[in-house]
Amino acid sequence: MERTLSRQEASDAVEDHGWRYVLGTLQTSVPVGSMARGTGLAADAVAACGDDADRHLRVDIRPGRVLLALQSVAHATVTARDVDLARRITAALRAAGFATVSEAGAGAPRSVQLLEVAIDALDIAGIRPFWKAVLGYADEAGADGPEDALVDPHWQGPAVWFQQMDRPRPQRNRIHLDISVPHDEASRRIEAALAAGGRLVSASRAPAFWVLADPEGNEACVTTWQGRDEVPPRVAGP
């Protein structure tokens, strides 16, 4: 039986190894010189995971880097096994001359992150089947209720979740973006968004999330794992 970890446990366990805990996954980025080298690196990561690769590891190979993510498929969260695999991958790649990095606060265009789309609704159970069908999405492991989030079964698109509205709101958009970043990347991302003309709508539930808006009022939330155990569910109001 895999032991699931708290957000704090997961973050603390991998931070010194160049990984970050982001939205129920462990993530890292590995710079490579070419896709050919990236393919070899991916093979090394799979080998380091052994038989657990199919149940825990996701790999995204790009020409300049390889993105690695670890999460228990069975539990849809981070377990002690994922932490062990992260350390094993880090050691194997280091031996091959590669470094696992989060790039948080390093001046890179962006660090590791996950994107979610939130849809505000009065009747979540009534609209969820439509979005599941039109996106070709699936239930997350252990979360198939009428108001639960939806995920891409091939892990290519962002997760979609539903926020309860307390009254009709036809005068504004009812979709906003959630950008989940490492806890030590949030301030840099927020500062960049404000410098680009955005405004801070609310920080009342920081560091779980900050609500930002563009000059026309369209909203995006920068979120981290921190503070989520104390934050009540969001309710979209006027």
Secondary structure as the mmCIF struct_conf table of DSSP 4:
data_model
#
loop_
_struct_conf.conf_type_id
_struct_conf.id
_struct_conf.beg_label_comp_id
_struct_conf.beg_label_asym_id
_struct_conf.beg_label_seq_id
_struct_conf.end_label_comp_id
_struct_conf.end_label_asym_id
_struct_conf.end_label_seq_id
HELX_LH_PP_P HELX_LH_PP_P1 GLU A 2 ARG A 3
STRN STRN1 THR A 4 THR A 4
HELX_RH_AL_P HELX_RH_AL_P1 ARG A 7 VAL A 14
HELX_RH_3T_P HELX_RH_3T_P1 GLU A 15 HIS A 17
TURN_TY1_P TURN_TY1_P1 GLY A 18 GLY A 18
STRN STRN2 ARG A 20 VAL A 22
TURN_TY1_P TURN_TY1_P2 LEU A 23 GLY A 24
STRN STRN3 THR A 25 PRO A 31
BEND BEND1 GLY A 33 SER A 34
HELX_RH_AL_P HELX_RH_AL_P2 MET A 35 CYS A 49
HELX_RH_3T_P HELX_RH_3T_P2 GLY A 50 ASP A 52
HELX_RH_AL_P HELX_RH_AL_P3 ALA A 53 HIS A 56
STRN STRN4 LEU A 57 ILE A 61
BEND BEND2 PRO A 63 GLY A 64
STRN STRN5 ARG A 65 LEU A 70
STRN STRN6 SER A 72 SER A 72
TURN_TY1_P TURN_TY1_P3 VAL A 73 ALA A 76
STRN STRN7 THR A 77 THR A 77
STRN STRN8 THR A 79 THR A 79
HELX_RH_AL_P HELX_RH_AL_P4 ALA A 80 ALA A 95
TURN_TY1_P TURN_TY1_P4 ALA A 96 GLY A 97
STRN STRN9 VAL A 101 VAL A 101
TURN_TY1_P TURN_TY1_P5 ALA A 104 GLY A 105
BEND BEND3 ALA A 106 PRO A 109
BEND BEND4 VAL A 112 VAL A 112
STRN STRN10 LEU A 114 ALA A 121
BEND BEND5 LEU A 122 LEU A 122
HELX_RH_AL_P HELX_RH_AL_P5 ILE A 124 LEU A 135
TURN_TY1_P TURN_TY1_P6 GLY A 136 GLY A 136
STRN STRN11 ALA A 138 ASP A 139
STRN STRN12 GLU A 140 GLU A 140
TURN_TY1_P TURN_TY1_P7 ALA A 141 GLY A 142
STRN STRN13 ALA A 143 ALA A 143
BEND BEND6 GLY A 145 GLY A 145
TURN_TY1_P TURN_TY1_P8 PRO A 146 GLU A 147
STRN STRN14 LEU A 150 VAL A 151
TURN_TY1_P TURN_TY1_P9 PRO A 153 HIS A 154
BEND BEND7 TRP A 155 TRP A 155
BEND BEND8 GLY A 157 GLY A 157
HELX_LH_PP_P HELX_LH_PP_P2 PRO A 158 PRO A 158
STRN STRN15 ALA A 159 MET A 165
BEND BEND9 ASP A 166 ARG A 167
TURN_TY1_P TURN_TY1_P10 PRO A 170 GLN A 171
BEND BEND10 ARG A 172 ARG A 172
BEND BEND11 ARG A 174 ARG A 174
STRN STRN16 ILE A 175 SER A 180
TURN_TY1_P TURN_TY1_P11 HIS A 183 GLU A 185
HELX_RH_AL_P HELX_RH_AL_P6 ALA A 186 ALA A 195
TURN_TY1_P TURN_TY1_P12 ALA A 196 GLY A 197
STRN STRN17 ARG A 199 SER A 202
TURN_TY1_P TURN_TY1_P13 SER A 204 ALA A 208
STRN STRN18 PHE A 209 ALA A 213
TURN_TY1_P TURN_TY1_P14 PRO A 215 GLU A 216
STRN STRN19 GLU A 219 THR A 223
BEND BEND12 TRP A 225 TRP A 225
TURN_TY1_P TURN_TY1_P15 GLN A 226 GLY A 227
HELX_RH_3T_P HELX_RH_3T_P3 ARG A 228 GLU A 230
HELX_LH_PP_P HELX_LH_PP_P3 VAL A 231 ARG A 234
STRN STRN20 VAL A 235 ALA A 236
#
